[in-house]
């Protein structure tokens, strides 16, 4: 489930980032395009401990 949610979010974020990147490529001088972004989702899984008496 987490992988599916990440894939959907990544697709949406990358689409928005690509549109902004392309717009900046034609309207912002190259020396002013020095920013980066990193997108990630982290999840952790381990077996659930049995706490029943």
N, C-alpha and C positions, 0 to 999 in steps of 0.2 A: 504494500500500500504506500509506503514512504517513497519507494522508487518511482511509482506512478505519479505521485504528487510532485516530486522533484522534476520529473520529465515535463510535466505540464507547465510548471512554473518557469523552468529553464527556457522552454520554447517561447513563452510570452515575454520574458525578460530579454531574451536575445533578439526577438523581433523589434522590440522598442529600442534596444541599444543600436541595432543595425540602422534603423530609420534615423536616429539622432546622429550616428557616425556619418552616414551618407550626407545628411543635411550640413553638418559641420565641414565636411570635406569640400563643399562648394562655397561656403560662406565665411569660414574662419581661416585666417592665415595658418600655415603649417606650424610656425613657431609657437602658436598659441594652443595647439592641440597636443598637449602633453599629459593628459590625464588617463588613468586606467581605472577599471573597476573589476572586482572579482565577485562572482556570484556562486554561492554554494549552500548546500543544505546538509546538515550533519545529523545522523541518527545513530543510535546505539541500541543493541538488542542483546539480552542475555536470558537464560532460562529463568522463569519465575520460581521463587523458592516456595515450597509447600509450608505454610504456617499453621496448618490444622493440627490440633492436639491429638 
